[in-house]
Amino acid sequence: MLYVVIAFLWVSLYLYLILGGADFGVGVLEIFTGKKHIQTVKRTTYRSIGPIWEANHMWLIIAIVILFVGFPTIYSTISIYLHIPLVLMLLGVIARGTAFTFRHYDAIDDDWQIVYNRIFQISSLITPFFLGLIAASTVSRSINLHHTDFLSAYVYSWWNPFGISVGIFTVAISAYLASIYIIGEAESSEFMRYLTRRAKIYFFVVLLSGIAVFITAHFADIPLFNWIFGQTIGQIAVVLASLSIIVLFWGFTKEKSTIMRVCVAFQTFMILVAATYNHFPDLILLANEESLSLFDHQGSEKTIEALAWALLLGSVFILPFLFYLLYSFHRKTTPKNST
């Protein structure tokens, strides 16, 4: 049953990355979209994220509940030593959801719409940034349980060049995901070509920011290169992700939006596999060669068994209705979508 719980934890994090990441990415797209296309981008992204923008956080909640119930030591360590970026990320989630609601459903269209737009865009930028900072902190061995001063214990563990580069990389991935996902929702061929050009730009931004992650990892003595390229699984993941790029650019030329979406989801999956496989089952790599393992820091056997059954039964009830939500939303006619 432990492997069932770990599988749900990994899948929930992956789904939050690709769905929540694309959700955050639409706000990033708005920031870097010119006046000519901004209103079209807003309408298109609203149609794209409408059915999942609130359900996205379900995956984050599932991951948090799994850690809280099944791995309390890991949960408490993250909550204590990374409480600042966690709070900032959650504030971004709240601000973004609030602004998204008010800018679409406010009864009065006035200057407050400008405020709502800015809050939505800025929070869409900072939320994945701090998510990346948190992820970097868990593998950088920068969390030291023996530090006694505030800055060393609660700030320098995440605010460092490696964490910042991973945060930027996460923002870039979010924008990349969003730019790919909304291509299939384009209102015209001209706008589809515009989105395709933007998607290609964000692909190279992801590539450059990924190189920056490797550089900062090298100077921080983090063996990221060896984690990914030093074992067979990582090498296979890199090769498959690289091959999918060829398919992706073929999809660009043929305007095959479904193929593009599958490719970008697959690439994200391979990145996550390559980055996490080498140090599994250690979820947090601490300073002084210490670590917190999913095997060694689990809850009681009864707790894990009950949690596994709850996740299995819950998925039976939740997932079909989530898929029906997506299906029914896209069954709407164009006039209804644009209102």
DRENKE-701889 format. One record per residue (C-alpha): x, y, z; residue number from 1. Coordinates in nm, 2 decimals. Example, Ala and Ser with C-alpha at 12.3 -4.5 7.8 and 13.67 -1.06 7.14 Angstrom:
<semis>
+--------+--------+--------+-----+
:      X :      Y :      Z : num :
+--------+--------+--------+-----+
:   1.23 :  -0.45 :   0.78 :   1 :
:   1.37 :  -0.11 :   0.71 :   2 :
+--------+--------+--------+-----+
</semis>
This chain:
<semis>
+--------+--------+--------+-----+
:      X :      Y :      Z : num :
+--------+--------+--------+-----+
:   0.00 :   0.00 :   0.00 :   1 :
:   0.29 :   0.23 :   0.05 :   2 :
:   0.37 :   0.23 :  -0.32 :   3 :
:   0.01 :   0.31 :  -0.39 :   4 :
:   0.03 :   0.62 :  -0.18 :   5 :
:   0.37 :   0.72 :  -0.33 :   6 :
:   0.22 :   0.68 :  -0.68 :   7 :
:  -0.07 :   0.91 :  -0.60 :   8 :
:   0.18 :   1.16 :  -0.45 :   9 :
:   0.39 :   1.16 :  -0.76 :  10 :
:   0.10 :   1.17 :  -1.01 :  11 :
:  -0.07 :   1.45 :  -0.81 :  12 :
:   0.25 :   1.66 :  -0.83 :  13 :
:   0.29 :   1.59 :  -1.20 :  14 :
:  -0.07 :   1.68 :  -1.27 :  15 :
:  -0.04 :   2.00 :  -1.07 :  16 :
:   0.27 :   2.09 :  -1.27 :  17 :
:   0.12 :   2.04 :  -1.61 :  18 :
:  -0.24 :   2.16 :  -1.54 :  19 :
:  -0.16 :   2.41 :  -1.27 :  20 :
:   0.15 :   2.52 :  -1.46 :  21 :
:  -0.05 :   2.59 :  -1.77 :  22 :
:  -0.31 :   2.77 :  -1.56 :  23 :
:  -0.04 :   3.00 :  -1.41 :  24 :
:   0.12 :   3.03 :  -1.76 :  25 :
:  -0.18 :   3.20 :  -1.91 :  26 :
:  -0.12 :   3.49 :  -1.68 :  27 :
:   0.25 :   3.50 :  -1.78 :  28 :
:   0.14 :   3.50 :  -2.15 :  29 :
:  -0.08 :   3.81 :  -2.08 :  30 :
:   0.22 :   4.00 :  -1.94 :  31 :
:   0.42 :   3.95 :  -2.26 :  32 :
:   0.14 :   3.99 :  -2.51 :  33 :
:   0.11 :   4.31 :  -2.70 :  34 :
:  -0.21 :   4.53 :  -2.72 :  35 :
:  -0.30 :   4.39 :  -3.06 :  36 :
:  -0.36 :   4.04 :  -2.93 :  37 :
:  -0.43 :   4.09 :  -2.55 :  38 :
:  -0.81 :   4.07 :  -2.57 :  39 :
:  -0.80 :   3.77 :  -2.79 :  40 :
:  -0.55 :   3.60 :  -2.56 :  41 :
:  -0.78 :   3.67 :  -2.26 :  42 :
:  -1.08 :   3.52 :  -2.43 :  43 :
:  -0.89 :   3.22 :  -2.55 :  44 :
:  -0.72 :   3.15 :  -2.22 :  45 :
:  -1.06 :   3.18 :  -2.04 :  46 :
:  -1.21 :   2.91 :  -2.26 :  47 :
:  -0.90 :   2.70 :  -2.21 :  48 :
:  -0.86 :   2.71 :  -1.84 :  49 :
:  -1.23 :   2.77 :  -1.75 :  50 :
:  -1.31 :   2.40 :  -1.68 :  51 :
:  -1.00 :   2.33 :  -1.48 :  52 :
:  -0.87 :   2.65 :  -1.32 :  53 :
:  -1.03 :   2.58 :  -0.98 :  54 :
:  -1.00 :   2.20 :  -1.01 :  55 :
:  -0.62 :   2.23 :  -1.05 :  56 :
:  -0.57 :   2.30 :  -0.69 :  57 :
:  -0.73 :   1.96 :  -0.61 :  58 :
:  -0.39 :   1.80 :  -0.71 :  59 :
:  -0.20 :   2.03 :  -0.47 :  60 :
:  -0.44 :   1.95 :  -0.19 :  61 :
:  -0.41 :   1.58 :  -0.25 :  62 :
:  -0.03 :   1.61 :  -0.23 :  63 :
:  -0.05 :   1.81 :   0.09 :  64 :
:  -0.29 :   1.56 :   0.25 :  65 :
:  -0.07 :   1.27 :   0.15 :  66 :
:   0.23 :   1.43 :   0.31 :  67 :
:   0.03 :   1.54 :   0.62 :  68 :
:  -0.13 :   1.20 :   0.68 :  69 :
:   0.13 :   0.96 :   0.54 :  70 :
:   0.46 :   1.13 :   0.60 :  71 :
:   0.42 :   1.37 :   0.89 :  72 :
:   0.80 :   1.42 :   0.94 :  73 :
:   0.85 :   1.53 :   0.58 :  74 :
:   0.54 :   1.75 :   0.60 :  75 :
:   0.65 :   1.93 :   0.91 :  76 :
:   1.00 :   1.98 :   0.78 :  77 :
:   0.87 :   2.15 :   0.46 :  78 :
:   0.62 :   2.35 :   0.66 :  79 :
:   0.88 :   2.48 :   0.91 :  80 :
:   1.19 :   2.54 :   0.70 :  81 :
:   1.01 :   2.66 :   0.38 :  82 :
:   0.72 :   2.84 :   0.54 :  83 :
:   0.81 :   3.18 :   0.38 :  84 :
:   0.80 :   3.06 :   0.01 :  85 :
:   0.50 :   2.84 :   0.10 :  86 :
:   0.30 :   3.13 :   0.23 :  87 :
:   0.40 :   3.35 :  -0.06 :  88 :
:   0.30 :   3.08 :  -0.31 :  89 :
:  -0.04 :   3.03 :  -0.14 :  90 :
:  -0.10 :   3.40 :  -0.13 :  91 :
:  -0.04 :   3.41 :  -0.50 :  92 :
:  -0.29 :   3.13 :  -0.55 :  93 :
:  -0.55 :   3.31 :  -0.35 :  94 :
:  -0.49 :   3.65 :  -0.52 :  95 :
:  -0.49 :   3.49 :  -0.86 :  96 :
:  -0.81 :   3.31 :  -0.81 :  97 :
:  -0.98 :   3.61 :  -0.67 :  98 :
:  -0.87 :   3.84 :  -0.95 :  99 :
:  -0.97 :   3.58 :  -1.21 : 100 :
:  -1.32 :   3.57 :  -1.07 : 101 :
:  -1.37 :   3.94 :  -1.03 : 102 :
:  -1.24 :   4.04 :  -1.37 : 103 :
:  -1.48 :   3.80 :  -1.54 : 104 :
:  -1.79 :   3.83 :  -1.32 : 105 :
:  -1.77 :   4.19 :  -1.17 : 106 :
:  -2.11 :   4.35 :  -1.24 : 107 :
:  -1.95 :   4.68 :  -1.32 : 108 :
:  -1.68 :   4.73 :  -1.59 : 109 :
:  -1.47 :   5.01 :  -1.46 : 110 :
:  -1.11 :   5.10 :  -1.37 : 111 :
:  -1.10 :   4.82 :  -1.12 : 112 :
:  -1.06 :   4.58 :  -1.41 : 113 :
:  -0.71 :   4.72 :  -1.46 : 114 :
:  -0.64 :   4.63 :  -1.09 : 115 :
:  -0.78 :   4.28 :  -1.13 : 116 :
:  -0.58 :   4.22 :  -1.45 : 117 :
:  -0.25 :   4.33 :  -1.28 : 118 :
:  -0.32 :   4.11 :  -0.97 : 119 :
:  -0.39 :   3.82 :  -1.20 : 120 :
:  -0.08 :   3.86 :  -1.40 : 121 :
:   0.16 :   3.93 :  -1.12 : 122 :
:   0.03 :   3.64 :  -0.90 : 123 :
:   0.05 :   3.41 :  -1.21 : 124 :
:   0.42 :   3.50 :  -1.23 : 125 :
:   0.52 :   3.47 :  -0.86 : 126 :
:   0.32 :   3.16 :  -0.78 : 127 :
:   0.51 :   2.92 :  -1.01 : 128 :
:   0.83 :   3.10 :  -0.92 : 129 :
:   0.80 :   3.02 :  -0.55 : 130 :
:   0.68 :   2.67 :  -0.64 : 131 :
:   1.02 :   2.62 :  -0.82 : 132 :
:   1.20 :   2.77 :  -0.52 : 133 :
:   1.04 :   2.51 :  -0.29 : 134 :
:   1.12 :   2.22 :  -0.53 : 135 :
:   1.48 :   2.33 :  -0.56 : 136 :
:   1.52 :   2.35 :  -0.18 : 137 :
:   1.42 :   1.99 :  -0.13 : 138 :
:   1.71 :   1.86 :  -0.34 : 139 :
:   1.98 :   2.12 :  -0.29 : 140 :
:   2.09 :   2.01 :   0.06 : 141 :
:   2.04 :   2.37 :   0.17 : 142 :
:   1.80 :   2.29 :   0.45 : 143 :
:   2.00 :   2.24 :   0.77 : 144 :
:   1.81 :   2.12 :   1.07 : 145 :
:   2.09 :   2.23 :   1.30 : 146 :
:   2.10 :   2.60 :   1.21 : 147 :
:   1.99 :   2.83 :   1.49 : 148 :
:   1.98 :   3.17 :   1.33 : 149 :
:   1.68 :   3.28 :   1.14 : 150 :
:   1.83 :   3.37 :   0.80 : 151 :
:   2.04 :   3.05 :   0.77 : 152 :
:   1.74 :   2.83 :   0.88 : 153 :
:   1.45 :   2.99 :   0.70 : 154 :
:   1.58 :   3.21 :   0.42 : 155 :
:   1.91 :   3.09 :   0.27 : 156 :
:   1.77 :   2.74 :   0.24 : 157 :
:   1.56 :   2.86 :  -0.05 : 158 :
:   1.68 :   3.21 :  -0.15 : 159 :
:   2.00 :   3.12 :  -0.34 : 160 :
:   2.11 :   3.12 :  -0.71 : 161 :
:   2.01 :   2.76 :  -0.77 : 162 :
:   1.66 :   2.81 :  -0.62 : 163 :
:   1.61 :   3.13 :  -0.82 : 164 :
:   1.71 :   2.96 :  -1.14 : 165 :
:   1.47 :   2.67 :  -1.08 : 166 :
:   1.20 :   2.93 :  -1.00 : 167 :
:   1.26 :   3.10 :  -1.33 : 168 :
:   1.27 :   2.76 :  -1.51 : 169 :
:   0.93 :   2.68 :  -1.35 : 170 :
:   0.78 :   3.01 :  -1.48 : 171 :
:   0.92 :   2.94 :  -1.82 : 172 :
:   0.77 :   2.59 :  -1.83 : 173 :
:   0.43 :   2.73 :  -1.72 : 174 :
:   0.43 :   2.98 :  -2.00 : 175 :
:   0.55 :   2.71 :  -2.24 : 176 :
:   0.27 :   2.48 :  -2.13 : 177 :
:   0.00 :   2.75 :  -2.16 : 178 :
:   0.12 :   2.86 :  -2.50 : 179 :
:   0.09 :   2.51 :  -2.63 : 180 :
:  -0.24 :   2.42 :  -2.47 : 181 :
:  -0.43 :   2.73 :  -2.60 : 182 :
:  -0.32 :   2.68 :  -2.96 : 183 :
:  -0.61 :   2.44 :  -3.00 : 184 :
:  -0.85 :   2.70 :  -2.88 : 185 :
:  -0.74 :   2.97 :  -3.13 : 186 :
:  -1.03 :   3.16 :  -3.29 : 187 :
:  -0.86 :   3.19 :  -3.64 : 188 :
:  -0.57 :   3.06 :  -3.84 : 189 :
:  -0.39 :   3.39 :  -3.80 : 190 :
:  -0.42 :   3.38 :  -3.43 : 191 :
:  -0.31 :   3.01 :  -3.43 : 192 :
:   0.01 :   3.11 :  -3.62 : 193 :
:   0.07 :   3.39 :  -3.37 : 194 :
:   0.04 :   3.14 :  -3.08 : 195 :
:   0.26 :   2.90 :  -3.25 : 196 :
:   0.53 :   3.16 :  -3.29 : 197 :
:   0.50 :   3.24 :  -2.92 : 198 :
:   0.52 :   2.88 :  -2.82 : 199 :
:   0.85 :   2.84 :  -3.02 : 200 :
:   0.99 :   3.14 :  -2.83 : 201 :
:   0.89 :   3.00 :  -2.49 : 202 :
:   1.04 :   2.66 :  -2.59 : 203 :
:   1.38 :   2.83 :  -2.63 : 204 :
:   1.33 :   3.03 :  -2.31 : 205 :
:   1.27 :   2.69 :  -2.13 : 206 :
:   1.59 :   2.56 :  -2.29 : 207 :
:   1.80 :   2.86 :  -2.18 : 208 :
:   1.66 :   2.87 :  -1.83 : 209 :
:   1.72 :   2.49 :  -1.81 : 210 :
:   2.09 :   2.55 :  -1.89 : 211 :
:   2.10 :   2.82 :  -1.62 : 212 :
:   1.97 :   2.56 :  -1.37 : 213 :
:   2.26 :   2.32 :  -1.46 : 214 :
:   2.51 :   2.61 :  -1.43 : 215 :
:   2.39 :   2.72 :  -1.09 : 216 :
:   2.37 :   2.36 :  -0.97 : 217 :
:   2.74 :   2.31 :  -1.07 : 218 :
:   2.85 :   2.61 :  -0.87 : 219 :
:   2.64 :   2.50 :  -0.57 : 220 :
:   2.80 :   2.15 :  -0.58 : 221 :
:   2.46 :   1.99 :  -0.66 : 222 :
:   2.53 :   1.68 :  -0.88 : 223 :
:   2.23 :   1.75 :  -1.10 : 224 :
:   2.41 :   1.66 :  -1.42 : 225 :
:   2.51 :   1.32 :  -1.27 : 226 :
:   2.15 :   1.26 :  -1.14 : 227 :
:   2.01 :   1.30 :  -1.49 : 228 :
:   2.28 :   1.17 :  -1.72 : 229 :
:   2.46 :   0.94 :  -1.48 : 230 :
:   2.21 :   0.66 :  -1.48 : 231 :
:   2.01 :   0.47 :  -1.75 : 232 :
:   1.66 :   0.60 :  -1.66 : 233 :
:   1.77 :   0.96 :  -1.68 : 234 :
:   1.95 :   0.90 :  -2.02 : 235 :
:   1.64 :   0.73 :  -2.16 : 236 :
:   1.42 :   1.01 :  -2.03 : 237 :
:   1.64 :   1.28 :  -2.20 : 238 :
:   1.65 :   1.08 :  -2.53 : 239 :
:   1.27 :   1.04 :  -2.54 : 240 :
:   1.21 :   1.40 :  -2.45 : 241 :
:   1.45 :   1.51 :  -2.72 : 242 :
:   1.27 :   1.29 :  -2.98 : 243 :
:   0.94 :   1.43 :  -2.88 : 244 :
:   1.07 :   1.78 :  -2.97 : 245 :
:   1.10 :   1.66 :  -3.33 : 246 :
:   0.73 :   1.55 :  -3.32 : 247 :
:   0.64 :   1.88 :  -3.15 : 248 :
:   0.79 :   2.09 :  -3.43 : 249 :
:   0.62 :   1.86 :  -3.69 : 250 :
:   0.29 :   1.94 :  -3.51 : 251 :
:   0.37 :   2.31 :  -3.53 : 252 :
:   0.41 :   2.29 :  -3.91 : 253 :
:   0.09 :   2.08 :  -3.95 : 254 :
:  -0.11 :   2.27 :  -3.69 : 255 :
:  -0.19 :   1.95 :  -3.50 : 256 :
:  -0.28 :   2.10 :  -3.16 : 257 :
:  -0.35 :   1.76 :  -3.00 : 258 :
:  -0.01 :   1.63 :  -3.09 : 259 :
:   0.15 :   1.95 :  -2.95 : 260 :
:  -0.03 :   1.90 :  -2.62 : 261 :
:   0.06 :   1.54 :  -2.59 : 262 :
:   0.43 :   1.62 :  -2.66 : 263 :
:   0.46 :   1.90 :  -2.41 : 264 :
:   0.29 :   1.69 :  -2.14 : 265 :
:   0.53 :   1.40 :  -2.22 : 266 :
:   0.83 :   1.63 :  -2.21 : 267 :
:   0.73 :   1.75 :  -1.87 : 268 :
:   0.68 :   1.39 :  -1.75 : 269 :
:   1.03 :   1.30 :  -1.87 : 270 :
:   1.18 :   1.60 :  -1.70 : 271 :
:   1.02 :   1.51 :  -1.37 : 272 :
:   1.13 :   1.14 :  -1.41 : 273 :
:   1.49 :   1.24 :  -1.48 : 274 :
:   1.50 :   1.49 :  -1.19 : 275 :
:   1.36 :   1.26 :  -0.93 : 276 :
:   1.45 :   0.90 :  -1.01 : 277 :
:   1.81 :   0.91 :  -0.90 : 278 :
:   1.74 :   1.00 :  -0.54 : 279 :
:   1.42 :   0.81 :  -0.49 : 280 :
:   1.29 :   0.73 :  -0.22 : 281 :
:   1.45 :   1.04 :  -0.06 : 282 :
:   1.21 :   1.33 :  -0.09 : 283 :
:   1.42 :   1.59 :   0.09 : 284 :
:   1.80 :   1.60 :   0.07 : 285 :
:   1.92 :   1.78 :   0.38 : 286 :
:   2.26 :   1.93 :   0.47 : 287 :
:   2.53 :   1.71 :   0.62 : 288 :
:   2.43 :   1.42 :   0.39 : 289 :
:   2.11 :   1.37 :   0.58 : 290 :
:   1.78 :   1.30 :   0.40 : 291 :
:   1.41 :   1.23 :   0.46 : 292 :
:   1.29 :   0.92 :   0.29 : 293 :
:   0.94 :   0.81 :   0.19 : 294 :
:   1.03 :   0.46 :   0.31 : 295 :
:   1.19 :   0.56 :   0.64 : 296 :
:   0.97 :   0.84 :   0.74 : 297 :
:   0.62 :   0.71 :   0.67 : 298 :
:   0.33 :   0.69 :   0.91 : 299 :
:   0.21 :   0.37 :   1.08 : 300 :
:   0.12 :   0.08 :   0.86 : 301 :
:  -0.25 :   0.12 :   0.94 : 302 :
:  -0.24 :   0.49 :   0.85 : 303 :
:  -0.08 :   0.41 :   0.51 : 304 :
:  -0.33 :   0.14 :   0.44 : 305 :
:  -0.63 :   0.36 :   0.52 : 306 :
:  -0.48 :   0.65 :   0.32 : 307 :
:  -0.42 :   0.42 :   0.02 : 308 :
:  -0.78 :   0.29 :   0.02 : 309 :
:  -0.91 :   0.65 :   0.06 : 310 :
:  -0.71 :   0.76 :  -0.24 : 311 :
:  -0.82 :   0.46 :  -0.45 : 312 :
:  -1.19 :   0.50 :  -0.37 : 313 :
:  -1.18 :   0.87 :  -0.40 : 314 :
:  -1.03 :   0.85 :  -0.75 : 315 :
:  -1.32 :   0.63 :  -0.86 : 316 :
:  -1.57 :   0.90 :  -0.76 : 317 :
:  -1.37 :   1.21 :  -0.85 : 318 :
:  -1.19 :   1.14 :  -1.18 : 319 :
:  -1.50 :   1.04 :  -1.39 : 320 :
:  -1.67 :   1.36 :  -1.29 : 321 :
:  -1.36 :   1.57 :  -1.37 : 322 :
:  -1.34 :   1.42 :  -1.72 : 323 :
:  -1.71 :   1.48 :  -1.76 : 324 :
:  -1.65 :   1.85 :  -1.66 : 325 :
:  -1.39 :   1.88 :  -1.93 : 326 :
:  -1.62 :   1.71 :  -2.18 : 327 :
:  -1.93 :   1.91 :  -2.10 : 328 :
:  -1.74 :   2.24 :  -2.11 : 329 :
:  -1.60 :   2.18 :  -2.46 : 330 :
:  -1.95 :   2.08 :  -2.57 : 331 :
:  -2.06 :   2.44 :  -2.53 : 332 :
:  -2.13 :   2.64 :  -2.84 : 333 :
:  -1.91 :   2.93 :  -2.94 : 334 :
:  -2.16 :   3.21 :  -2.84 : 335 :
:  -2.18 :   3.06 :  -2.49 : 336 :
:  -1.81 :   3.03 :  -2.46 : 337 :
:  -1.75 :   3.39 :  -2.55 : 338 :
:  -2.00 :   3.53 :  -2.30 : 339 :
+--------+--------+--------+-----+
</semis>
